[in-house]
Amino acid sequence: MTRAAADRIETAAAAVHAAIARYAPRRATADVLQPAGLYLELLGEDIRARAFTLAGPDGAEWCLRPDLTAPIVRDALAAAPTAQVAASYDGLVFRRQTRGSTRETEFRVVGVEVLAPAAFTPAAAAELVATALDAARSAGVTTRL
Protein backbone atom coordinates (compact mmCIF):
# COMPACT_ATOMS: atom_id res chain seq x y z
CA MET A 1 0.00 0.00 0.00
CA THR A 2 1.36 3.41 -0.87
CA ARG A 3 1.81 6.13 1.74
CA ALA A 4 -0.85 8.23 -0.04
CA ALA A 5 -3.34 5.37 0.11
CA ALA A 6 -2.58 4.79 3.80
CA ASP A 7 -3.07 8.51 4.48
CA ARG A 8 -6.45 8.48 2.67
CA ILE A 9 -7.55 5.50 4.77
CA GLU A 10 -6.51 7.21 8.02
CA THR A 11 -8.33 10.40 6.97
CA ALA A 12 -11.45 8.39 6.16
CA ALA A 13 -11.28 6.53 9.49
CA ALA A 14 -10.90 9.84 11.34
CA ALA A 15 -14.02 11.20 9.61
CA VAL A 16 -16.02 8.15 10.61
CA HIS A 17 -14.72 8.31 14.19
CA ALA A 18 -15.67 11.99 14.41
CA ALA A 19 -19.25 11.20 13.37
CA ILE A 20 -19.43 8.19 15.68
CA ALA A 21 -18.08 10.13 18.69
CA ARG A 22 -21.31 12.13 18.97
CA TYR A 23 -23.20 8.92 19.73
CA ALA A 24 -20.50 6.66 21.18
CA PRO A 25 -17.58 8.59 22.68
CA ARG A 26 -16.17 5.43 24.30
CA ARG A 27 -13.68 3.63 22.02
CA ALA A 28 -13.64 -0.06 22.90
CA THR A 29 -11.02 -2.67 22.14
CA ALA A 30 -11.06 -6.45 21.95
CA ASP A 31 -8.23 -8.94 22.14
CA VAL A 32 -7.17 -10.38 18.80
CA LEU A 33 -7.39 -13.90 20.26
CA GLN A 34 -10.99 -14.69 21.23
CA PRO A 35 -12.78 -17.75 22.62
CA ALA A 36 -14.18 -19.52 19.55
CA GLY A 37 -17.33 -20.47 21.46
CA LEU A 38 -18.43 -16.84 21.49
CA TYR A 39 -18.71 -16.88 17.70
CA LEU A 40 -20.04 -20.42 17.39
CA GLU A 41 -22.88 -19.60 19.81
CA LEU A 42 -23.82 -16.41 17.97
CA LEU A 43 -23.05 -17.26 14.35
CA GLY A 44 -23.22 -21.04 14.28
CA GLU A 45 -20.89 -23.56 12.72
CA ASP A 46 -20.67 -21.60 9.44
CA ILE A 47 -18.15 -19.27 11.08
CA ARG A 48 -15.83 -22.19 11.92
CA ALA A 49 -14.94 -22.60 8.22
CA ARG A 50 -14.00 -18.92 8.00
CA ALA A 51 -12.22 -18.54 11.34
CA PHE A 52 -8.55 -19.10 12.06
CA THR A 53 -8.80 -21.45 15.04
CA LEU A 54 -6.36 -23.05 17.44
CA ALA A 55 -6.51 -25.08 20.62
CA GLY A 56 -5.16 -23.81 23.92
CA PRO A 57 -3.07 -25.97 26.26
CA ASP A 58 -6.24 -26.88 28.15
CA GLY A 59 -8.02 -27.95 24.94
CA ALA A 60 -10.17 -24.81 24.77
CA GLU A 61 -10.80 -23.58 21.23
CA TRP A 62 -9.67 -20.05 20.35
CA CYS A 63 -9.74 -17.99 17.17
CA LEU A 64 -8.37 -14.84 15.65
CA ARG A 65 -11.35 -12.51 15.91
CA PRO A 66 -13.48 -12.84 12.77
CA ASP A 67 -15.67 -9.94 13.89
CA LEU A 68 -15.55 -7.08 16.37
CA THR A 69 -19.26 -6.75 17.16
CA ALA A 70 -19.52 -9.79 19.44
CA PRO A 71 -16.67 -9.03 21.86
CA ILE A 72 -17.39 -5.28 21.90
CA VAL A 73 -21.07 -5.76 22.79
CA ARG A 74 -20.30 -8.56 25.27
CA ASP A 75 -17.78 -6.42 27.14
CA ALA A 76 -19.96 -3.30 27.04
CA LEU A 77 -22.95 -5.19 28.48
CA ALA A 78 -20.77 -6.78 31.15
CA ALA A 79 -19.52 -3.34 32.21
CA ALA A 80 -22.97 -1.69 32.26
CA PRO A 81 -25.78 -4.25 31.87
CA THR A 82 -28.61 -1.80 32.51
CA ALA A 83 -27.15 1.38 31.06
CA GLN A 84 -27.13 2.78 27.57
CA VAL A 85 -24.48 0.91 25.62
CA ALA A 86 -22.59 2.79 22.95
CA ALA A 87 -19.05 1.95 21.90
CA SER A 88 -16.99 2.55 18.80
CA TYR A 89 -14.16 0.35 17.60
CA ASP A 90 -11.37 0.24 15.07
CA GLY A 91 -9.32 -2.87 14.51
CA LEU A 92 -8.33 -5.80 12.39
CA VAL A 93 -10.50 -8.86 11.86
CA PHE A 94 -9.42 -12.14 10.29
CA ARG A 95 -11.40 -14.47 8.04
CA ARG A 96 -10.24 -17.45 6.06
CA GLN A 97 -11.21 -17.16 2.39
CA THR A 98 -11.98 -19.87 -0.13
CA ARG A 99 -9.26 -20.88 -2.55
CA GLY A 100 -9.03 -18.46 -5.45
CA SER A 101 -10.85 -15.67 -3.61
CA THR A 102 -9.57 -12.13 -4.05
CA ARG A 103 -10.93 -11.10 -0.67
CA GLU A 104 -8.48 -10.26 2.10
CA THR A 105 -7.98 -12.57 5.08
CA GLU A 106 -7.10 -9.62 7.32
CA PHE A 107 -8.96 -6.33 7.11
CA ARG A 108 -9.72 -3.25 9.17
CA VAL A 109 -13.16 -2.56 10.55
CA VAL A 110 -14.33 0.77 11.93
CA GLY A 111 -17.75 0.73 13.51
CA VAL A 112 -20.11 1.51 16.33
CA GLU A 113 -22.52 -0.46 18.47
CA VAL A 114 -25.38 1.51 20.00
CA LEU A 115 -27.93 -0.33 22.13
CA ALA A 116 -30.12 2.55 23.19
CA PRO A 117 -32.97 3.11 20.74
CA ALA A 118 -34.27 6.26 22.40
CA ALA A 119 -30.92 8.01 22.06
CA PHE A 120 -30.11 6.69 18.61
CA THR A 121 -32.73 7.77 16.09
CA PRO A 122 -33.12 6.61 12.49
CA ALA A 123 -31.79 10.04 11.45
CA ALA A 124 -28.64 9.44 13.50
CA ALA A 125 -28.18 6.03 11.91
CA ALA A 126 -28.63 7.53 8.44
CA GLU A 127 -26.07 10.22 9.25
CA LEU A 128 -23.52 7.61 10.31
CA VAL A 129 -24.09 5.53 7.19
CA ALA A 130 -23.77 8.60 4.95
CA THR A 131 -20.58 9.67 6.74
CA ALA A 132 -19.09 6.19 6.45
CA LEU A 133 -19.91 6.00 2.73
CA ASP A 134 -18.46 9.46 2.07
CA ALA A 135 -15.33 8.61 4.06
CA ALA A 136 -14.86 5.31 2.21
CA ARG A 137 -15.24 7.05 -1.16
CA SER A 138 -12.67 9.67 -0.10
CA ALA A 139 -10.25 6.83 0.61
CA GLY A 140 -10.77 5.48 -2.92
CA VAL A 141 -13.09 2.64 -1.95
CA THR A 142 -15.97 1.73 -4.23
CA THR A 143 -18.97 1.56 -1.91
CA ARG A 144 -22.20 -0.37 -2.08
CA LEU A 145 -25.07 -0.53 0.32
Secondary structure in CASP SS format (residue, H / E / C, confidence):
PFRMAT SS
TARGET T0000
AUTHOR 0000-0000-0000
METHOD secondary structure of the structure
MODEL  1
M C 1.00
T C 1.00
R H 1.00
A H 1.00
A H 1.00
A H 1.00
D H 1.00
R H 1.00
I H 1.00
E H 1.00
T H 1.00
A H 1.00
A H 1.00
A H 1.00
A H 1.00
V H 1.00
H H 1.00
A H 1.00
A H 1.00
I H 1.00
A H 1.00
R C 1.00
Y C 1.00
A C 1.00
P C 1.00
R C 1.00
R E 1.00
A C 1.00
T C 1.00
A C 1.00
D C 1.00
V C 1.00
L E 1.00
Q E 1.00
P E 1.00
A H 1.00
G H 1.00
L H 1.00
Y H 1.00
L H 1.00
E H 1.00
L H 1.00
L H 1.00
G C 1.00
E C 1.00
D H 1.00
I H 1.00
R H 1.00
A H 1.00
R H 1.00
A C 1.00
F C 1.00
T E 1.00
L E 1.00
A E 1.00
G C 1.00
P C 1.00
D C 1.00
G C 1.00
A C 1.00
E E 1.00
W E 1.00
C E 1.00
L E 1.00
R C 1.00
P C 1.00
D C 1.00
L C 1.00
T H 1.00
A H 1.00
P H 1.00
I H 1.00
V H 1.00
R H 1.00
D H 1.00
A H 1.00
L H 1.00
A H 1.00
A H 1.00
A C 1.00
P C 1.00
T C 1.00
A C 1.00
Q C 1.00
V E 1.00
A E 1.00
A E 1.00
S E 1.00
Y E 1.00
D E 1.00
G E 1.00
L E 1.00
V E 1.00
F E 1.00
R C 1.00
R C 1.00
Q C 1.00
T C 1.00
R C 1.00
G C 1.00
S C 1.00
T C 1.00
R C 1.00
E C 1.00
T C 1.00
E E 1.00
F E 1.00
R E 1.00
V E 1.00
V E 1.00
G E 1.00
V E 1.00
E E 1.00
V E 1.00
L E 1.00
A C 1.00
P C 1.00
A C 1.00
A C 1.00
F C 1.00
T C 1.00
P H 1.00
A H 1.00
A H 1.00
A H 1.00
A H 1.00
E H 1.00
L H 1.00
V H 1.00
A H 1.00
T H 1.00
A H 1.00
L H 1.00
D H 1.00
A H 1.00
A H 1.00
R H 1.00
S H 1.00
A C 1.00
G C 1.00
V C 1.00
T C 1.00
T C 1.00
R C 1.00
L C 1.00
END
